[in-house]
Amino acid sequence: MKIAVVHDEKPGEVGMKMLKSIAGVLEKHHEVFSVPLTPNFVEKIESAGIDFAFNIATGGEGHRRQFYVPAILDFWNIPYTGSGVSANCLCIDKSLTKVVMTDSGIPTPKYVCFKQSHPVEEIDFYPAIVKPSCGGSAVGIWADSVVSDRIELERAVKRIHREYGEPALVEEFIDGREFSIGIVGRTVLPILEIDFSFLPAGMERFYSYRVKQYLGEKTGYICPADIPEDLKTKIESLSLELFDRLDLGDYARIDLRIDGQGEPYFLEVNSLPLLVPDYSDIVKMAVAAGWEYDDLILAILDSAIERRR
């Protein structure tokens, strides 16, 4: 089978490692070549005569355009791995994801979304965390993004409007443990806990941009997470339900927090998580399940092939 690994035009060091790693796995079984998301992408895809695409392209712009490739491939009727246009659009916009969660009965923190043209009204839940409604990788989340009063709220919301030109999502801050759930096909991988207790004193205990991008080596990862069996079962069941309600495909990562009473609150969904060896959360979960990196990549491909039949 001829498989194109579709990737961003400028993937960066981490993205290039992911690209080479995925291609290396697929080359053991298929004819593989890489296709960057460039202005002549359609021409390259059309002339290549590929059978399948392994899509890892976010479209740049902080993942705001990761529906581009699925839209193009759908138009040309080329099957691909991962979620389609609607699922990516829902997951890119965290406020839309939360609408689906609320409608589905999936527990999620209280929230409100302030558009640029609307006044910042008082909320009835503090502390709250303020973040851009779109994007990923903790972009736009600072140490002072957790606010405790109206003055701090207005400052944080207006900063999002000014810096990113998009709505600000204001969400009740759940002061508790943080977890990530990986799903591949219909398999829920071992739950991962992100442990912030090793960070320097005074550092925020949540994924701000500086914690995620610069303090990864000081962040602990516990997998499988040490949680009661009944809570684990509940989280797995809710995660699969959310996976289905969002119409996600083949693999995804879901983030949540558990409060002091042991109640889970789902935060957001990454419909196109990174697949970097020894780095990405979903890879860590796969390893905890006893999978090799090859097993993970081939499981994603097999899921996509089976789903397309």
N, C-alpha and C positions, 0 to 999 in steps of 0.2 A: 504493500500500500504506500502511496506517495503522500507524505505528511509535511505540511508547512508549519513551522513554528513561527507564529505571528507575534511580533514584539514591537516595542516602542522604537522610534527612530534613534533616540539618544537614551539608551537604557541605563547608562551609568555603570559604576563598578559592580554594585550588587545585582542590578538587572542583567548585566553581561554574564555574571557567574551563573545566574538562574538559567539564562538562555543556553549556555554551553552545557550545563548539567542535564537539562531536559532533552536537548538534542542528542547528547551522548547516550542517554537511556534508549531513546526511540530508534537511534541508528543501529542498535543491536537487532532490531526486528523489522525495520521498515526503511524505505528510501526517504531521507529527510533533508530538508533545506530550510533556511530561515528567510523570512520575508518581513522587512521593517515596514512600519506604518508611515509611509511617505506619500507625497502628493500623487505619485503614480502607482499607488498600492493596488488599485483595481486592475490596472493593466498587467501588473506582475501576476496577480492571482489568476486572472483570466487566461493568460498565456501559459501558465505553469502546468495546467492540467492536473491539479492536485485532487486527491480523493478525500482528504480530511485536513482540518486545521487544528493545531494545538495552540489555543489563544492565550497569550499572556500580556497583551497590549492594554495598557490603561488609557492610552490616548493623551497622556500628559496632563497638565493643568491640575495636579493634585488629585488624579483619578476622576475628575469631573466628566471625562469624555470616554469612559470605558465601555460605553454602549456603542461606540462608533464601529468597531470591528464586527460585533454580532449583527449590526444592522446591514453592513455591506455584505457579509457572508450569507445572511438570510436572503438578500436580494438576488444573489448569484446562486442560491440553492446549494451552498457548500456547507456540509456538516462540520461542526466544531465542538471543542470541549468547553465546558463551563456554561454559565447562565446566559440567557438571551437578553434581548433589548429591555423588555419590561422589568425583569428582575433587577438588572443593573441600574436602571433608572430609579427604581424604588429604593435600592440600597445606597445609591450615591447621595440621595437626599434623606438625611437622618429623620427629618420630621415626617416624611412620607412613610418611612419604615415604621415609625412609632404609631402612625395611624393604623397600619395593618396589624401591628401588635395589639393595640387597644381593641380593634374590631374583632380580633381572633381570641381575645381573652388571655393573651400572653402578658404576664405581669411586667410592667415597665414603669420607670419613675414618672411622676407628674411632670408636665412640660408645657411650654408655650413657645411659639415662634414669632419673633418680632421682625417684620419687614422694614426695609429702609424708610418707607414713607409713613410708617405708623408710629405713634408715640409709645414710649416705654412706660407701660402701666405697672402698677404694683402687683406683686405676686403673693400667693399665700403659702409658699413653701421655701424655707431657708434651712440650711445652706443650699445654694443652687450653683450649678456649673454652667458657664456660658461658652458656647463653641460655634464655629461656622456650621450652618445647616448642611453644607455639602463638603466634599473633599475627604481626605483620609490622612493616615500617618501622623495623627495628632497635630496637624498643622492648625495654627490659630488657637491652641490651648496653652496658656501660660500658668505660672504658679498662682497668679492672682485671678485666674479665671473662675475660681470658686469664690462666690460672693455671699455676704451675710446681711446686706441691707440695701435699701433703695438706691442710695448714692453709688455704691459699688456696682450694683446691677446696671444702672444707666451708663456708667463709665465703660463696663465690659461690653455691653451691647453696642454702644456707639463705636467702640474700637473695631468690632467685627465688621460693622457697616463701612467704616472708613478704610480699613486695611484690605478687606476682601470683596466689598461691594455686593454682599449677599445677605439673606436673612440670618438672624442670630437665633440659635436654638438654646433656650434656657430650660434646664432640666434639674429636677430635684437631685441633689448630690447624695448618693447612698454611701455613707461612711461605713465601709465594711471591706470584706475580702473580694479580690477581683479574679475572674476566671475567664477562660476562653474555651470554646467548644469547636472541634473540627468535625465536619461530616464529609465523607467520601462515598459516593453512591448512596446507599442506604445505611452505611455503617457510621455510627458515632464513635469517634476515636476517644481514647482516654482523656478525661477532662484535665486541662492545664490550669494551675493556679499561678498567677503572677505575684511574686512576693517582693514588696517594696521595702521591707524592713532593713535591708542591707544598704540602703541609700544613705548618704551623708546626713548628719543631723540638720534639721531645718529644711530639708528638701521635701517637696510635695510628695504625698503618697498616692499618686495616681499618674496615669500616662499623659504628662504634658509633653510638649514637643522636645524640650531638652532632655527629659528623662528617657523618652523613647529613642531619640536619635543619638544621644551622647553618653548615656549612662546605662546602656544595655548590659555591660559587663558587671555592673553592680546590682542589677536586677535579678532576683532569684526566680527560677522556674521549677515548679514542683509538678511532676506528672508521673503517675496518676495523682490527682489532687486527693488530699486526705479529707474526705467529707463522708457523712453517713450514707449508707446504701440507699435508704429511701429518698434522700435528697438527690443523690446521683440519678436514680431512676426517674424522678420527677423532671430534672433538668434535661435528661436525654429525651424524654417524651415531648416536652415543650419545644426543644430544639428541632426535632424532626417535624413537629407540627408547623413551626415557623418556616422551616425549610420548604415545606409543601405550600404553605399559604403565599409565600413570596415567589413560588414557582422557580426556585433555584435549580441549577443543573450541575450535577456531577461532584461538585465540592464547594465548600464555603466555610467561613469561620464566623462564629457568633460570640460576642462579648457580653458579659454580665457581671453583676456584683451581688453578693449575698450580705444582707444586713445582720445586725447583732442578734436578731431573733431567728436567723436561719432561713429567711425568706429570699428567694432569688428575684432579681430585677434585671430584665434583659435590656441592654443598652443600644447596641447597633449590630449590623451585619455587614461583613466584608464578602461581597459576591465574587471577588477575584483576588484572593489572598496570595501573597508571595509564596513561592515554592523553592526557596534558597536552601541548599544543604547546610546543616549545622547552624542555621540562623532563624528561619521562619518558625512561627509557633506551630503551624499545622504539621511541619516536618518533625518537630519535637514530639508531637502527639503520636505521629505515625511510628516513630522509633519506640515510644513507650508501648505501642501495640505489638511490637515485635517485627515491624516492617522494615525492610531496607528502603533506601531512596528509590531504587528501581521499582519496588512494589507499589509505592505511592503513585508514581507517574503512570505506570501501566494500569493501575486501578482506576485512575481518572479517565484515561483513554478508553478502557473497557466499558466504563459506565456510559461514556458519551456514545460509543458505538452501539451499545445495547439500547440506549434511549432513542437513538435515531432509526432503529429498525422498525 
